[in-house]
Amino acid sequence: MTTAPHRKLEKSNTHFKKALTKLPLGVASTFRYWGDERTIYVHHGKGGRTWDIDGNNYVDYRLGYGPAILGYADDRVDAAARRGMEVGGVFALSTERELAVAERISKMVPAAELVRFSNSGTEAVMSALRLARAYTGRESYLLVEGGYHGLFDAAMWMANMDEWDAKSNSDPEVVPYGQGIPNTVKQLAHLVPMNDMQRLEDTFRRHGDDMAAMLIEPIQGNCCGISARKDYVQLARRLCDQYGVLLIIDEVKTGFRVGKGGIQGILGVKPDITTFAKAVGNGYPISLVAGREDIMRTFRYGGASHGGTYTAHSVSLAAAEETLRILDETPALETLATYGSRLKDGISEILSARDITHSFSGHPSMFGIFFAPEPPDNYRAWKTSDYSFYDRMAWYLHDLNIIVEPDSREPWFMCEAHGLDESCYTDTLRAVETAVDLTLRDQAEGKLDAAE
Ligand code: PMP
């Protein structure tokens, strides 16, 4: 019989107690807290693997939520970053490299006619929304349920699935992500369920003339990789044109990951504005707001404000130049997508051998796993899927040295280094097989809903 794995976490546990004295929850971001006994501290990462301070070595599919597109501490990108360091940081002036990077981006993503740099996904989306408001002179905007666009007040409104009764005919309540978000902001945000064409048309009919933008993540990188159908995004494009609303495609996770031209390239839909972050600099903090020339030129004195002390920092910019060169000129993206496809096949084989119904969502480079014949096509459908099996399996995977997000809403991310290191594949499948068997055992004993 499979025994529950034991992982040594003494050093992380001891450090956690010390960290609590100075850091809320002992961490720098709430999502890094995995419980008093299970929060780990990283020693370092290399390629597709992360080592914790107890010496545990994990194959990492969380990958910092996606930035390490090539892998951690990539020698090529780090060498470029060192060259960027020699430039001197930030000057409140521009460097020539900004143009070179912008030219590469426009070549890879034709809708990115002009480019501005920021530091994080949040900053980029915040700027994109401000730009849309400045350009249209309107204030309200449309979000898709299950989408995530960062931690700024306007984007922090969501459908309350925890409290929603799937059998009712009513919409889920729109609630803030947490405390501290002014309720007055709520009146500007409209929400629609993904892939519901009728609701989209109705919403535009009622509010289209007042909306500055529609924000959409066509693969919901924070909601199981739930994917927009092509005809849904095409309809969004048409309605935006009809009502003078700007279409913002948030490619913070999908950009330079699902393909050189992002998800917009795959869907064949041209947004007015795109936001990128994550993969742009292989983990160095840099993000982009990019789009149609006439809109982007609203960034000017007297127009929409954009800037920031650390914008286009020489280290991040040099890292981005090299990362984008590699993604554009080498088969890195094919390598990691092929790895993702093989991994899905391997996982499928393990699950099918045990008669476990399952499906995958998203793209091979960032996929979600579901224990249902079809993946949900919107956040409301996710609510009715059984994610208790996944949640338990994810904890076992941690114990078996595989890092995935413990919340089933976060997809698994692939990097080039996974595809170049066969041990990542074999270690993962061995662990998945054990984790599935342990979860089946817990299920048979009626323990799946029990707290850890
Ligand atoms: N948009 C999307 C689609 C994201 O996935 C994220 C981060 N997960 C953000 C925006 C915010 O990015 P950041 O965490 O860099 O602020």
Residues whose N, C-alpha, C, O or C-beta is under 5 A from the ligand:
A	BS01	PMP	Y65 S120 G121 T122 E123 Y148 H149 G150 E217 G221 D250 V252 K253 A277
